[in-house]
Amino acid sequence: MAQAHTKEFDAEAISRHYDLSNEFYEAFLCANMSYTCAYYRTPDGGLAQAQRDKMDLVCRKLRLSPGEDYLDIGCGWGSLAIWAAKHYGVNASAFTLSRAQAEYGQAWARREGVESRCRIYHMDYRDFPRDRTFSKISAIGIIEHVGIANYPMFFSSVRDRLRDGGLFLNHGITANKFWKHTSQTDFLLKYVFPNVELDNITHMMDAMERQGWEILDVESLRLHYARTCRHWFERLEANADRIRGLVGEKNYRVYRIWLACSSGSFYSGSLGLYQVLMQKYQVSRRFGPPATREDVYAPFLDADRR
């Protein structure tokens, strides 16, 4: 699945997919326009709540605090950056290669009243100013489009933009370590994501460590993505006539096949989804308290008790 991953190739590939129609994506995603794996806290949980819970999960893992400078790389329509600015009080910056997504996110931030604390840009991550640094950074669903050969450049460029001791969360799809090229791969590259390149989590984490990252936490959300794709498929089917009118019969059928196959691949384990939380090494003589996962998940439990 090796690709050239030039700026021009990636821009064309992303535009072809994400600039298809905002109304089309609204029809099968949910109101928060999150096009990545949701987080289902209950077996029968709904998509909208699971996507809100995913955004909270990311924000808590990053320990976002009011006033912090936060960057979301590959932000889609801006849902996570807007959520973090609105609910966690951060100064959020975000960017996407899709012009349609950037314009949608900018208008959304204005509607939410956070435009002064949430800036969404249309640009390639490789062009983001190197003198801008942040306390926290996330990359949700972008590593699949970076290219395996570009991992050293990507992980080092993120590290350069993070302040000492800062946290970085990478959330992305992986392939089974013994993955083989199939007709499904050909379909994905031809009709859905021409610039996708998947790697196994072992090699990905090795690339992270080689760029000086300390890996703090790794969590598999594979079955959560299987359910997410199933929910997207069901919403696609429920809105079939509208979707055909928006993007035509061919695109409707392409997404129908892709979402069904993706859900099955996540259920079977040939595809995975991992959140990897990393820290930029910081030499310090001060000893802080040992980190636990309790502050990440406790708010969910507190909400259940209310």
C-alpha positions in Angstrom: 0.0 0.0 0.0 3.0 2.3 -0.3 2.2 5.8 -1.7 4.2 8.8 -2.6 2.5 11.1 -0.1 3.5 14.3 -1.7 1.6 17.4 -0.6 -0.1 17.6 -3.9 -1.2 13.9 -3.9 -2.4 14.0 -0.3 -4.4 17.3 -0.9 -6.1 15.8 -4.0 -6.9 12.5 -2.2 -8.4 14.3 0.8 -10.3 16.8 -1.2 -11.8 14.0 -3.3 -13.1 12.2 -0.2 -14.0 15.0 2.3 -15.1 17.7 -0.1 -17.7 15.4 -1.6 -20.6 17.1 0.3 -21.0 18.3 3.9 -24.7 17.5 3.6 -23.8 13.9 2.6 -21.7 13.4 5.7 -24.3 15.0 7.9 -26.7 12.3 6.6 -24.8 9.3 8.0 -22.6 10.7 10.8 -24.3 12.4 13.7 -24.8 16.0 14.9 -21.2 16.4 16.1 -19.8 15.4 12.7 -17.1 13.1 14.1 -15.7 10.8 11.4 -13.6 8.6 13.7 -14.1 5.8 16.1 -16.7 6.5 18.9 -16.4 5.2 22.5 -19.3 3.1 23.7 -19.6 3.0 27.4 -22.7 0.6 27.3 -23.2 -2.3 24.9 -26.3 -0.8 23.4 -25.1 2.8 23.4 -26.1 5.2 20.7 -23.8 6.9 18.2 -24.2 10.5 19.2 -23.5 9.9 22.9 -20.6 7.6 22.1 -19.0 10.3 19.9 -19.4 12.8 22.7 -17.8 10.3 25.1 -14.9 9.8 22.7 -14.2 13.5 22.7 -14.3 13.6 26.5 -12.0 10.5 26.6 -9.4 12.3 24.4 -9.6 15.5 26.4 -9.2 13.7 29.7 -6.3 11.6 28.5 -4.6 14.8 27.5 -5.4 16.3 30.9 -6.7 19.5 29.1 -6.9 22.5 31.4 -8.4 26.0 30.9 -6.0 28.4 29.2 -3.8 25.7 27.7 -2.7 25.9 24.0 -4.0 22.8 22.3 -3.5 21.6 18.7 -5.6 19.1 16.8 -3.9 17.8 13.7 -6.3 16.6 10.9 -9.4 18.0 12.6 -12.1 17.1 10.2 -15.0 19.4 10.6 -13.6 20.7 13.9 -15.7 18.8 16.3 -13.0 17.9 18.8 -11.3 21.3 18.8 -14.7 23.0 19.3 -15.6 20.6 22.1 -12.3 21.2 23.8 -12.6 24.9 23.6 -16.2 24.9 24.8 -16.0 22.3 27.6 -12.4 22.4 28.7 -11.6 26.1 28.2 -8.5 25.6 26.0 -7.1 27.8 23.3 -7.6 25.4 20.4 -5.9 25.4 17.0 -6.8 22.8 14.3 -6.2 22.2 10.7 -7.4 20.0 7.8 -6.5 19.5 4.2 -10.2 19.8 3.2 -11.4 23.3 2.4 -15.0 22.3 2.8 -14.3 20.9 6.3 -12.3 24.0 7.4 -15.1 26.4 6.3 -17.7 24.3 8.0 -15.6 24.2 11.2 -15.0 27.9 11.2 -18.7 28.6 10.9 -19.5 26.1 13.6 -17.0 27.7 16.0 -18.8 31.0 15.4 -22.2 29.5 16.1 -20.9 28.0 19.4 -19.4 31.3 20.4 -15.8 30.0 20.7 -14.3 31.5 17.6 -11.8 33.6 19.7 -10.5 30.4 21.3 -10.8 27.9 18.4 -9.1 28.6 15.1 -9.5 26.1 12.3 -7.1 26.3 9.3 -7.1 24.9 5.8 -3.5 23.6 5.4 -1.1 20.6 5.3 0.4 19.7 8.7 3.8 20.0 7.0 3.2 23.7 6.4 2.1 24.6 10.0 4.5 27.2 11.4 7.4 25.6 13.3 7.6 28.5 15.8 4.1 27.7 17.2 4.3 25.4 20.2 1.6 23.8 22.3 1.0 22.2 25.7 -1.1 19.4 24.2 -1.5 17.9 20.8 -3.8 15.2 19.3 -3.9 13.5 15.9 -7.2 11.7 15.5 -7.4 9.5 12.4 -4.6 11.1 10.5 -1.8 8.6 10.8 -3.5 6.4 8.2 -2.8 9.2 5.6 0.8 10.1 6.6 2.6 7.2 5.0 4.8 4.7 6.8 8.0 6.1 5.2 7.0 9.5 6.6 6.6 8.4 10.2 10.0 9.8 11.4 9.2 13.2 9.9 5.6 13.2 11.2 6.4 12.2 14.8 9.5 14.5 15.0 7.5 17.4 13.6 4.8 16.9 16.2 7.5 16.7 18.9 9.0 19.9 17.7 5.7 21.7 18.2 5.1 20.4 21.8 6.6 22.0 24.9 8.7 20.0 27.3 6.6 17.6 29.3 3.6 18.1 26.9 1.3 15.3 25.9 0.4 13.9 22.5 -2.4 11.5 21.7 -2.3 9.5 18.5 -5.6 7.8 17.5 -5.5 5.7 14.4 -6.4 2.5 12.5 -3.8 -0.3 12.3 -3.6 -3.5 10.3 -3.0 -7.0 11.6 0.7 -7.7 11.7 0.3 -10.5 9.2 -2.0 -8.4 6.9 -2.0 -9.2 3.2 -3.1 -7.2 0.2 -6.6 -8.2 -0.9 -9.3 -7.1 -3.3 -10.8 -5.0 -0.4 -7.5 -3.1 -0.3 -7.8 -2.4 -4.1 -11.4 -1.2 -3.6 -10.4 1.1 -0.7 -7.5 2.7 -2.6 -9.4 3.2 -5.8 -12.8 4.4 -4.6 -12.5 5.6 -1.0 -9.0 6.7 0.3 -6.3 6.7 -2.4 -3.6 7.8 0.2 -4.3 5.3 3.0 -1.4 3.2 4.2 -1.9 1.0 7.3 0.8 -0.3 9.7 0.8 -2.7 12.6 0.9 -1.1 16.1 4.3 -2.7 17.0 6.1 -1.0 14.2 4.2 2.3 14.7 5.2 2.4 18.4 8.8 1.6 17.5 8.7 4.7 15.1 7.3 6.8 18.0 10.1 5.8 20.4 12.8 6.4 17.8 11.7 10.0 17.7 12.1 10.4 21.4 8.6 9.9 22.7 7.8 8.3 26.0 4.8 6.0 25.6 2.5 6.4 28.6 -0.6 4.5 27.7 -1.9 2.3 24.9 -5.6 1.4 24.5 -7.3 -0.7 21.9 -10.8 0.5 20.7 -11.1 -2.1 17.9 -14.6 -3.3 18.8 -15.7 0.3 19.3 -14.8 1.0 15.7 -16.7 -2.1 14.5 -19.8 -0.7 16.2 -19.2 2.8 14.9 -19.0 1.6 11.3 -22.1 -0.4 11.8 -24.0 2.6 13.1 -22.7 4.7 10.1 -23.9 1.9 7.8 -27.4 1.9 9.4 -27.7 5.6 9.1 -26.5 5.5 5.5 -29.3 2.9 4.8 -31.9 4.9 6.6 -31.1 8.0 4.5 -30.5 6.2 1.3 -32.8 8.3 -0.9 -31.4 11.6 0.4 -27.9 10.4 0.0 -28.5 9.2 -3.6 -29.8 12.7 -4.3 -26.7 14.4 -2.8 -23.9 12.2 -4.2 -25.4 9.8 -6.7 -25.9 6.1 -6.9 -22.3 5.2 -7.4 -21.0 7.0 -4.3 -23.9 5.6 -2.2 -22.9 2.1 -3.2 -19.2 2.7 -2.6 -19.8 3.9 0.9 -22.3 1.1 1.6 -19.7 -1.5 0.6 -16.9 0.2 2.4 -18.7 0.7 5.7 -20.0 -2.9 5.8 -16.5 -4.3 5.0 -14.9 -2.1 7.5 -17.2 -3.1 10.3 -16.6 -6.8 9.5 -12.8 -6.2 9.4 -12.8 -4.6 12.8 -15.0 -7.3 14.3 -12.7 -10.0 12.9 -9.5 -8.3 14.0 -7.8 -7.8 10.7 -8.1 -4.1 11.4 -7.4 -2.4 14.8 -7.8 1.0 16.4 -5.3 2.2 19.0 -5.1 5.4 21.1 -1.4 5.9 22.1 -0.7 8.6 24.7 2.9 10.0 24.6 4.9 12.5 26.5 7.8 14.7 25.3 10.6 13.7 27.6 11.4 16.3 30.3 14.4 16.3 32.6 13.2 17.6 35.9 14.4 17.4 39.5 10.8 17.7 40.7 8.9 14.5 41.3 5.2 14.6 40.6 2.6 12.0 41.7 2.5 8.8 39.7 -0.1 8.9 36.9 -3.1 6.6 36.9 -6.1 6.1 34.6 -8.6 6.9 37.4 -8.9 10.6 36.6 -9.7 9.6 33.0 -12.6 7.2 33.7 -13.9 8.5 37.1 -16.0 11.3 35.6 -17.8 8.6 33.5 -18.6 6.7 36.7 -19.7 9.8 38.6 -22.1 10.6 35.8 -23.6 7.1 36.0 -24.2 7.6 39.7 -26.1 10.8 39.3 
